[in-house]
Amino acid sequence: MSDTLKPGLTSTTRIQVDKARTIGFMGEELRVYSTPHMLWDAEMACRNLVLPHIGEGKDSVGTHAELDHISATPLGMWVEVTVTLAEVNGLAVTYEFSVRDEVEEVARGKHNRFIVGLEKTAQRLKAKQAKVAGG
């Protein structure tokens, strides 16, 4: 890992709320940014913030998420997801994030990720699959 992986790192990602990111169960006129897609977008923004600082052959996986969805964003608007690295504890990293649309804050939360080696993770997954196949 790089010495640049320190609390205070921040980034903002602008995302267009397209139809795929919205709920449809209330009808076409009431399509709004869905909570699961919002959480996915926040997780990916957190992941993207850490990637340049952890080195080749590594990535991060989510381990915990908290999200307060406090306002609706209609289909077609954009949102900005701002993530800030709050804590680094070895391979565990904690973020705080907020989501704003063109009018107001629509969500805030915290997210934890763990930095993993891709090769070691692949080995663990293969071992787990082998246990299932063998028994």
N, C-alpha and C positions, 0 to 999 in steps of 0.2 A: 504494500500500500504506500501511497505517496504521503509526504509530509504536508501536502496541501489539503488533505481531508481533515478539515477542522470545523468546529461549530461556527456558524455565521455564514457559511456558503449559502447562496440563494439563487433562485432562477424563477422566471415567469414564463409560462407557456400560454399562448392564445389558441383557443380551440373554437371552431364553429360548431354550434349545436345543430347537427344534421338530424334527419329523421331516425337514423339508426341509434342515436344517443337518447331518444325520447321514449316516454311511455305512450302506449296507444289505447290502453283500456278505458280511457274516459272519452274517446272519440277524437277525430282528426283535429277539431278546433281547440282541443285542450291538451295538445301534445306539449310536454315540458321535459327538460333535461332529467333523466332518471338518476336516482341515487346510485344504483350499481355502476352505471357508466361514469358518473362523477367520481366515484371512488377509484375506478380503473384509471381514469385520467390523472388523478392525484398520485396514485401508485407509480404510474409510468413517469410522471414528472420527477418524483423522488428518485426513481431508478436512474433516470437520465442525468440527474444532478451528480450522482456518485460515480457513475461509470468512468469518466475521465481521470478519476483519482485513485482507482483501485488496481490498475494494471491489466495486462493482457491475460486471458485465460481465467478471468474472474467475472462474477456478476453478483447480483444481490437478489434475494427472495424476500417477499413480505412475510412478516411473522405476526403482526397485530395492526389493527386499524380502528380508529375512532373517527366518526364523521357526524357532525350536526348539520343537517340539511335544513336551512332556515328560511329559504325563499325560493319561489319557482322561477325558472328561466324558460321562456317560450322557445319553441322551434324557430330556428333562423337567427337567433341572437348569438353573439360570441361570449365566451367566458375567458377569464384569465386565471390560471392556476398558479399561485405563487407558493413555492416550497422553500423552507429554510432548514438547514441542517442544525438541529438543536443540541445533539449529543453524539459523541463517538466513544464507545466503550469496547475496545478491542475490535472485533468484527461486527459488533452490533451497532447500528446507527438508528437514531431517532430523529424524526422530522416533525415540524409543525407546518400546516398548510392552510391556505385560505383560497376560496373561489369567489370571484366577483364577476357579475355580468356587466352589461353596459350601464346599469342603473345602480346596483347595490351589491353588498356582500350577500352571497347565496349559500355559502357553506364555510365551515372551518373544521379543523381536526388535527389529529396526530397519527403518525404512521411509523412503525418500526420495521426495519429490514435487517437482514443478516448477509454479510458478504461471504460468498462461497467460491470454491475452486470448481471450475466446470468439469475437469477430469475426475476429481474425487466424487463429485455429485453423480456423475454418470456411473461410476463404479458402485456407489451405494444403491442407485436405482436398479442396476442390473442384478445385484445381489438380492434385492427385494423381489424382483420379478422371478428370479430363479427359485426362491423359496415358495412362491405361489405355484409355479409350474411343477415343482417337485413334490408338492404335498397338498 
